[in-house]
Amino acid sequence: MRVVDLSHQISTGMPVFPGDPAVRIREAASIEAHGFRVCELHLGSHSGTHLDAPSHTVPAGPTLDQLTLGQLIGEARVVRVPDASALSVISLDTVRDQLDGVGPNTMVLFDTGWSQYFGEDEYYRHPSLDVGIAHFLIEHGVTVLGVDTLNPDHTPAADEEFVGLPVHDAFLGAGNVIIENLTNLAAIDWPRPTVIALPLSLGAVDGSPVRVVAVQGLSSHTSASQ
């Protein structure tokens, strides 16, 4: 069985969405002083590779504990957009051919190659998705959308006016989930990978870091129940 890790390592000072809590990890107890080692973790619910529950942007939307784990294990379609440039908007026409045949229980993951800039200023100038892609996926029953960028919507610069999150509003508004900050998607070099993206068991919150893996050799009909 082959397993490809699609997650960034969580570490002190890692990039976060502007205004989100900074990530800090420090030693809270040591073997020398306490006989055991424990680390203290300080981070937001949208740190690193993470999942957005609908309640992230939808008032009274489903929270993390209301998601079905089986929704987060299944066959994925990786959409390759290697020519996406900084601050560009990826249109539905650009990727429509790669979305042929997607349907319920298919996760759709966008590989723009932008994860190579993780930790650099350029990472914040990522390409974004046109909201028409979100509507297309909703119409075809897709419930999990993933990107290898900070955000499927445009991330405004510090001196730029916030103009909203149309992809979030549409896709999460339909009761679906978004996974952000994926990496290593280029390493998936076989068709119909099984992808597993399980959040922490945090209760009624708006999102969670996830460890996302693609597995070659598992049945595409693998599922889980809560």
SVG drawing of the C-alpha trace seen along z (x, -y; Angstrom):
<svg xmlns="http://www.w3.org/2000/svg" viewBox="-29 -50 46 52">
<polyline fill="none" stroke="black" stroke-width="0.4" points="0.0,0.0 1.3,-3.4 0.5,-6.5 1.1,-10.1 0.9,-12.8 -1.0,-15.9 -0.6,-17.9 1.8,-20.6 3.6,-20.1 2.2,-22.3 5.0,-24.4 5.7,-27.6 5.4,-30.6 3.8,-28.8 1.7,-30.9 -1.9,-31.6 -4.7,-33.6 -4.3,-37.3 -5.8,-37.9 -5.9,-34.2 -4.2,-33.2 -0.4,-32.6 0.8,-29.0 3.1,-28.4 4.4,-25.1 6.6,-25.1 7.8,-22.5 5.5,-22.7 7.2,-19.8 10.5,-18.1 11.9,-14.7 14.7,-16.3 12.4,-18.5 9.2,-16.5 10.0,-12.9 8.0,-13.2 7.7,-15.6 4.6,-17.5 4.2,-20.3 1.8,-23.2 0.0,-23.9 -1.4,-27.3 -3.2,-27.5 -6.5,-28.4 -9.1,-26.1 -7.9,-26.9 -4.2,-26.4 -2.1,-24.5 -3.9,-22.0 -7.4,-22.2 -11.0,-21.7 -13.7,-24.4 -17.1,-23.3 -20.1,-25.2 -20.3,-27.2 -17.1,-28.9 -19.0,-31.4 -22.6,-30.3 -24.6,-31.6 -26.1,-28.6 -24.4,-26.3 -23.4,-22.7 -20.4,-22.6 -17.5,-20.1 -19.2,-17.6 -22.2,-17.5 -20.1,-16.3 -20.2,-12.7 -16.8,-11.1 -17.6,-8.9 -17.9,-12.1 -14.2,-12.7 -13.0,-9.3 -13.4,-8.4 -12.3,-8.7 -10.8,-12.0 -10.4,-13.8 -7.2,-15.9 -7.7,-18.8 -4.3,-20.0 -3.9,-23.8 -0.1,-24.1 -0.3,-27.4 -2.2,-29.3 -0.4,-32.6 -0.3,-34.9 -3.7,-36.5 -5.3,-34.9 -8.9,-33.5 -9.4,-30.0 -12.5,-29.8 -14.9,-26.9 -14.1,-26.7 -10.4,-26.2 -11.1,-23.0 -14.4,-21.8 -12.9,-18.9 -11.1,-17.6 -14.4,-17.7 -16.2,-15.4 -18.0,-12.6 -17.6,-14.0 -20.5,-13.2 -21.6,-12.5 -18.9,-11.0 -16.1,-12.4 -13.7,-14.8 -12.3,-17.4 -8.8,-18.7 -7.2,-21.5 -3.5,-21.2 -2.1,-24.7 1.4,-24.0 1.2,-27.0 2.1,-25.0 5.7,-25.4 5.5,-28.9 4.3,-27.9 6.2,-30.0 7.0,-32.8 5.2,-36.1 4.2,-34.8 2.0,-32.2 -0.5,-35.0 -0.7,-36.0 -2.3,-32.6 -4.7,-32.0 -8.3,-31.6 -11.4,-29.8 -14.3,-31.5 -17.5,-31.0 -18.9,-29.2 -16.7,-26.2 -18.4,-26.0 -21.8,-26.1 -20.8,-23.4 -19.6,-21.1 -22.7,-21.7 -24.9,-20.9 -23.1,-17.6 -23.3,-16.5 -19.7,-17.1 -19.4,-17.7 -15.6,-18.1 -13.5,-20.8 -9.8,-21.0 -7.1,-23.5 -3.3,-23.7 -3.6,-27.4 -4.4,-29.5 -8.0,-30.0 -10.2,-29.1 -11.2,-32.8 -9.0,-35.8 -7.0,-36.7 -6.8,-40.5 -3.5,-42.2 -3.2,-44.4 -4.0,-47.6 -6.8,-46.0 -10.5,-46.1 -12.1,-42.8 -14.6,-41.9 -16.1,-38.7 -15.7,-34.9 -18.0,-33.9 -16.7,-30.3 -16.9,-29.8 -20.4,-31.3 -21.7,-29.1 -20.0,-25.8 -20.3,-25.9 -23.7,-27.4 -24.8,-24.2 -23.7,-22.3 -20.4,-21.1 -16.8,-21.3 -13.6,-22.9 -10.0,-21.8 -7.2,-24.4 -3.4,-24.4 -3.0,-21.0 0.4,-20.1 2.2,-17.4 -0.7,-16.8 1.7,-16.3 2.8,-13.0 -0.6,-11.5 0.4,-9.9 -2.3,-7.2 -6.0,-7.6 -8.9,-7.6 -6.9,-7.9 -8.6,-7.2 -8.2,-10.2 -8.7,-10.4 -9.0,-13.8 -10.0,-13.4 -10.3,-16.3 -9.7,-16.4 -12.7,-15.6 -13.3,-19.1 -17.0,-19.4 -19.1,-22.4 -16.4,-24.4 -16.0,-25.9 -13.0,-23.8 -10.0,-21.8 -6.5,-20.9 -6.6,-17.7 -4.0,-15.1 -4.9,-14.4 -3.4,-11.3 -3.9,-9.7 -3.8,-6.0 -3.1,-3.7 -4.5,-0.2 -7.7,-0.9 -11.1,-0.3 -12.7,-3.5 -15.8,-2.5 -14.2,-2.7 -16.3,-4.6 -16.7,-5.2 -19.5,-5.8 -19.7,-7.8"/>
</svg>
